[in-house]
Amino acid sequence: MRAVVTGGAGFLGSHLCDRLLAEGWEVLAVDNFITGSAENVRHLAQNAKFKLKNEDVSKTDALKVDGEVGYVLHFASPASPPDYLKHPIATMMVGSIGTQNALELALRKNAKFFMASTSECYGDPEMSPQKEEYWGHVNSVGPRAVYDEAKRFSEAMTMAYYRHYGVDTRIVRIFNTYGPRMRLNDGRALPNFVFQALSGQALTIYGDGKQTRSFCYVDDLIDGIYKLMLSDEHMPVNIGNSREITILEFAERIREHFDNVPLIIFEPLPQDDPKRRCPDISKAKRILKWEPKINLEEGLKRTLAYFKQEFSRQRSA
């Protein structure tokens, strides 16, 4: 009942630490704080079952952990386009060397291994919704490839350790997720829109806004991840919300929460930006008995309350 969570001070990693501790696990969170923040886990500082270690898991001698380990969960990686475009080499390294270091830790400790992959493995898909069996449509030399291909490689490495060494592995493909502890203006649609609205700016939509995403509230995602942890499934599983919404409609839903309704402006669509993103979650429903429960309106209320508080805190600081 001791877990190592790489990227444990990140948006998803910190919520995962909360869930593991609530389930009775001891947790060692490892983070180098490129995009994570100690603030995300500050509320856990007095918990005797929680430890935080500042370490880059991509270093060759990283993840030397003493004592027993029951699970290694690899969540370390920049995840938003501005972050992985700013840190392209670090993103590739954490998906390759970082993944191998985490797998080696699991192998040494005879622990289970959990790989946090992404819907970006499907690239700009030619089919929708995306099933796990779909191999994807990825530009391997485009600007987004530093993230897409890093995750595709990490999946391949995970399956190699499963087949060659018998490491007990799990792979989740995470679709668009939102909730408290996202960084304001981190480059993804929701924090961008909210930051712009709070700052009195127009909401920026890239392209014509007809591209779609499927937004899953973080509590639902973590619940699906925990159920996948406890399953016997080794092949990738989509976890996300199958309700598809256009970016333009999503921006309108954000605007409804502000008295001074912000304008919307349009900018060119970035290269290789997916036109559709929607998970087929029939596998998760079947083997995990999981599906999201929190609707978009409720999720937005919770998230906007956090963002407004965080915006005020940052302005005061």
C-alpha positions as CSV (number, residue, x, y, z in Angstrom):
1,M,0.0,0.0,0.0
2,R,2.8,2.4,-0.9
3,A,2.7,4.2,-4.2
4,V,5.2,6.4,-6.0
5,V,3.5,9.1,-8.1
6,T,5.7,10.9,-10.6
7,G,4.4,14.4,-11.4
8,G,2.7,14.2,-8.1
9,A,2.6,18.0,-7.6
10,G,0.9,18.5,-11.0
11,F,-2.8,19.1,-11.7
12,L,-3.8,15.5,-12.1
13,G,-0.9,14.0,-10.0
14,S,-2.0,16.0,-6.9
15,H,-5.6,14.9,-7.2
16,L,-4.4,11.3,-7.6
17,C,-2.3,11.7,-4.4
18,D,-5.4,12.8,-2.6
19,R,-7.4,9.8,-3.7
20,L,-4.6,7.3,-2.9
21,L,-4.2,8.7,0.6
22,A,-8.0,8.6,1.1
23,E,-7.9,4.9,0.1
24,G,-5.2,4.2,2.8
25,W,-2.0,4.3,0.7
26,E,1.3,5.8,1.6
27,V,2.4,8.2,-1.1
28,L,5.8,9.4,-2.3
29,A,5.2,12.2,-4.8
30,V,8.1,13.0,-7.1
31,D,8.2,16.3,-9.1
32,N,10.7,18.7,-10.6
33,F,8.2,21.5,-10.7
34,I,8.5,22.5,-14.3
35,T,4.8,22.7,-14.5
36,G,3.8,21.2,-11.1
37,S,3.5,23.3,-8.0
38,A,4.2,22.6,-4.3
39,E,1.0,24.6,-3.6
40,N,-1.0,21.7,-5.1
41,V,0.0,19.4,-2.3
42,R,0.6,21.9,0.5
43,H,-2.5,20.7,2.2
44,L,-0.9,17.2,2.5
45,A,2.3,18.4,4.2
46,Q,1.1,17.3,7.7
47,N,0.0,13.9,6.5
48,A,2.4,11.3,7.9
49,K,1.7,9.1,4.9
50,F,2.7,11.6,2.3
51,K,6.2,12.6,1.2
52,L,7.2,15.0,-1.6
53,K,10.6,14.7,-3.4
54,N,12.1,17.3,-5.7
55,E,13.6,15.2,-8.5
56,D,13.8,15.0,-12.3
57,V,12.7,11.5,-13.2
58,S,14.4,11.8,-16.6
59,K,17.9,11.8,-15.0
60,T,19.8,8.6,-15.5
61,D,20.1,7.9,-11.7
62,A,16.6,9.1,-10.8
63,L,14.0,7.2,-8.7
64,K,16.3,5.4,-6.3
65,V,13.6,4.7,-3.7
66,D,14.2,2.8,-0.5
67,G,11.7,0.4,1.0
68,E,8.8,-1.4,-0.4
69,V,6.7,0.0,-3.3
70,G,3.4,-1.5,-4.4
71,Y,2.6,0.8,-7.3
72,V,4.5,3.2,-9.5
73,L,2.2,5.7,-11.3
74,H,3.9,7.7,-14.0
75,F,2.1,11.1,-14.4
76,A,5.2,13.3,-15.0
77,S,5.0,15.4,-18.2
78,P,4.1,18.8,-19.5
79,A,0.6,18.4,-20.8
80,S,-0.6,21.7,-22.3
81,P,0.6,22.8,-25.8
82,P,2.4,26.0,-24.6
83,D,4.2,23.9,-21.9
84,Y,5.4,21.1,-24.2
85,L,6.3,23.6,-26.9
86,K,8.3,25.6,-24.4
87,H,10.0,22.4,-23.0
88,P,10.2,20.1,-26.1
89,I,13.3,18.2,-25.1
90,A,12.2,17.7,-21.5
91,T,8.8,16.5,-22.7
92,M,10.5,13.9,-25.0
93,M,12.9,12.9,-22.2
94,V,10.2,12.3,-19.6
95,G,8.2,10.2,-22.0
96,S,11.3,8.1,-22.8
97,I,14.0,8.0,-20.1
98,G,11.5,9.0,-17.4
99,T,9.1,6.2,-18.4
100,Q,12.0,3.7,-18.4
101,N,13.2,4.9,-15.0
102,A,9.7,4.5,-13.6
103,L,9.3,1.0,-15.2
104,E,12.7,0.0,-13.8
105,L,11.6,1.0,-10.3
106,A,8.5,-1.1,-10.7
107,L,10.6,-4.0,-12.0
108,R,13.1,-3.7,-9.1
109,K,10.3,-3.5,-6.5
110,N,8.1,-6.1,-8.1
111,A,5.4,-3.3,-8.1
112,K,2.6,-2.6,-10.5
113,F,3.0,0.1,-13.0
114,F,0.5,2.7,-14.3
115,M,1.2,4.8,-17.4
116,A,-0.7,8.1,-17.8
117,S,-1.0,8.4,-21.5
118,T,-3.2,10.7,-23.5
119,S,-5.9,11.1,-26.2
120,E,-3.2,12.9,-28.2
121,C,-2.0,9.4,-29.2
122,Y,-4.8,9.6,-31.7
123,G,-3.5,12.8,-33.2
124,D,-5.9,14.6,-35.5
125,P,-8.2,11.6,-35.8
126,E,-9.9,10.4,-38.9
127,M,-12.6,8.6,-36.9
128,S,-14.8,9.7,-34.0
129,P,-15.4,8.8,-31.3
130,Q,-11.9,7.3,-30.8
131,K,-11.7,3.7,-29.8
132,E,-8.7,2.2,-28.1
133,E,-8.1,0.0,-31.2
134,Y,-7.7,3.1,-33.4
135,W,-4.0,3.6,-34.2
136,G,-4.2,7.3,-34.7
137,H,-3.3,10.0,-37.3
138,V,-0.2,11.7,-36.0
139,N,2.3,14.0,-37.7
140,S,5.5,12.5,-36.3
141,V,7.6,15.6,-37.2
142,G,5.1,18.4,-36.4
143,P,5.4,20.7,-33.5
144,R,3.0,18.7,-31.4
145,A,4.9,15.5,-31.9
146,V,7.2,16.2,-28.9
147,Y,4.1,15.3,-26.8
148,D,2.2,13.0,-29.0
149,E,5.2,10.8,-29.9
150,A,6.6,10.9,-26.4
151,K,3.3,9.4,-25.1
152,R,3.1,6.8,-27.9
153,F,6.7,5.8,-27.2
154,S,5.9,5.5,-23.5
155,E,3.0,3.2,-24.2
156,A,5.2,1.0,-26.4
157,M,7.9,0.9,-23.6
158,T,5.2,0.0,-21.1
159,M,4.0,-2.9,-23.2
160,A,7.6,-4.0,-23.8
161,Y,8.2,-4.3,-20.1
162,Y,4.9,-6.1,-19.7
163,R,5.7,-8.6,-22.4
164,H,9.4,-9.0,-21.8
165,Y,9.8,-8.8,-18.0
166,G,6.2,-9.5,-16.9
167,V,5.8,-6.1,-15.2
168,D,2.1,-5.8,-14.2
169,T,1.1,-2.7,-16.2
170,R,-1.9,-0.4,-16.8
171,I,-2.3,2.3,-19.5
172,V,-4.9,5.1,-19.4
173,R,-5.5,7.4,-22.3
174,I,-6.7,10.6,-20.7
175,F,-9.0,13.0,-22.6
176,N,-9.6,16.7,-21.9
177,T,-9.8,17.1,-18.1
178,Y,-10.6,20.2,-16.1
179,G,-11.0,21.2,-12.5
180,P,-9.3,23.0,-9.5
181,R,-5.5,23.2,-9.5
182,M,-5.2,23.8,-13.2
183,R,-2.9,26.7,-13.8
184,L,-4.5,30.0,-14.9
185,N,-3.8,30.6,-18.5
186,D,-1.9,27.4,-19.0
187,G,-2.7,27.2,-22.7
188,R,-5.7,24.9,-22.6
189,A,-9.2,26.1,-23.5
190,L,-10.8,26.4,-20.1
191,P,-8.1,28.1,-18.1
192,N,-7.4,30.4,-21.1
193,F,-11.0,31.4,-21.4
194,V,-11.4,32.0,-17.6
195,F,-8.2,33.9,-17.3
196,Q,-9.1,36.2,-20.2
197,A,-12.6,36.7,-18.8
198,L,-11.3,37.6,-15.3
199,S,-8.7,39.9,-16.8
200,G,-11.3,41.8,-18.9
201,Q,-9.9,40.4,-22.2
202,A,-11.8,38.9,-25.1
203,L,-11.9,35.1,-25.3
204,T,-9.6,33.8,-28.0
205,I,-10.8,31.0,-30.2
206,Y,-8.4,29.4,-32.6
207,G,-9.9,28.5,-35.9
208,D,-13.6,28.8,-36.5
209,G,-14.5,27.2,-33.1
210,K,-16.2,24.2,-34.8
211,Q,-13.5,21.8,-33.5
212,T,-14.7,19.7,-30.7
213,R,-13.5,18.5,-27.3
214,S,-15.0,16.3,-24.6
215,F,-14.4,17.8,-21.1
216,C,-14.2,15.5,-18.0
217,Y,-14.2,16.8,-14.5
218,V,-11.1,15.8,-12.6
219,D,-12.9,13.9,-9.8
220,D,-14.6,11.6,-12.4
221,L,-11.2,11.1,-14.1
222,I,-9.4,10.1,-10.9
223,D,-12.2,7.7,-10.1
224,G,-11.8,6.0,-13.4
225,I,-8.0,5.9,-12.9
226,Y,-8.3,4.3,-9.5
227,K,-10.7,1.7,-10.9
228,L,-8.3,0.9,-13.7
229,M,-5.5,0.6,-11.1
230,L,-7.4,-2.2,-9.4
231,S,-8.3,-4.0,-12.6
232,D,-6.5,-6.7,-14.5
233,E,-6.5,-4.8,-17.8
234,H,-3.1,-4.3,-19.5
235,M,-4.1,-2.7,-22.8
236,P,-4.9,1.0,-23.0
237,V,-8.3,2.3,-21.7
238,N,-9.9,5.6,-22.6
239,I,-11.0,7.6,-19.6
240,G,-13.0,10.8,-20.4
241,N,-16.4,12.3,-21.0
242,S,-18.1,11.2,-24.2
243,R,-20.2,14.4,-24.4
244,E,-18.8,16.3,-27.4
245,I,-19.0,20.0,-27.5
246,T,-17.6,22.6,-29.9
247,I,-15.0,25.1,-28.7
248,L,-17.3,27.9,-29.6
249,E,-20.2,26.4,-27.6
250,F,-17.8,25.9,-24.7
251,A,-16.7,29.5,-24.8
252,E,-20.4,30.6,-24.7
253,R,-20.9,28.4,-21.6
254,I,-18.0,30.1,-19.9
255,R,-19.4,33.6,-20.8
256,E,-22.7,32.8,-19.1
257,H,-20.8,32.8,-15.7
258,F,-19.7,36.5,-16.1
259,D,-21.7,39.6,-15.6
260,N,-19.6,41.6,-18.0
261,V,-19.8,39.2,-20.8
262,P,-16.5,39.1,-22.7
263,L,-16.2,39.4,-26.4
264,I,-14.9,36.5,-28.6
265,I,-12.1,36.9,-31.1
266,F,-10.8,34.4,-33.6
267,E,-7.2,33.5,-34.4
268,P,-5.6,31.1,-36.8
269,L,-5.8,27.4,-35.9
270,P,-2.3,26.0,-34.8
271,Q,-0.7,23.3,-36.9
272,D,-2.0,19.8,-36.3
273,D,-4.6,20.9,-33.8
274,P,-7.2,18.1,-33.6
275,K,-10.6,18.8,-35.3
276,R,-12.4,16.3,-33.1
277,R,-11.7,14.8,-29.8
278,C,-14.2,12.4,-28.3
279,P,-13.6,9.1,-26.4
280,D,-15.4,5.9,-26.9
281,I,-15.7,4.8,-23.3
282,S,-17.5,1.6,-23.9
283,K,-14.5,-0.4,-22.7
284,A,-14.3,1.5,-19.4
285,K,-18.0,1.0,-18.9
286,R,-17.6,-2.7,-19.5
287,I,-14.5,-3.6,-17.6
288,L,-14.4,-0.9,-14.9
289,K,-18.1,-0.2,-14.5
290,W,-17.1,3.4,-14.8
291,E,-18.6,6.5,-16.5
292,P,-18.5,10.2,-15.6
293,K,-21.1,11.5,-13.2
294,I,-20.5,15.2,-12.9
295,N,-22.1,17.3,-15.7
296,L,-20.4,20.2,-17.4
297,E,-22.5,22.8,-15.6
298,E,-21.7,21.5,-12.1
299,G,-18.0,21.0,-13.0
300,L,-17.7,24.5,-14.3
301,K,-19.2,26.0,-11.1
302,R,-16.6,24.2,-9.0
303,T,-13.8,25.1,-11.3
304,L,-14.7,28.7,-11.8
305,A,-15.0,29.2,-8.0
306,Y,-11.4,27.9,-7.7
307,F,-10.1,30.1,-10.6
308,K,-11.7,33.2,-9.2
309,Q,-10.2,32.6,-5.8
310,E,-6.8,31.9,-7.4
311,F,-7.0,35.0,-9.6
312,S,-7.7,37.2,-6.6
313,R,-4.9,35.5,-4.6
314,Q,-2.3,36.1,-7.4
315,R,-3.4,39.7,-7.9
316,S,-3.0,40.4,-4.2
317,A,0.4,38.8,-4.2
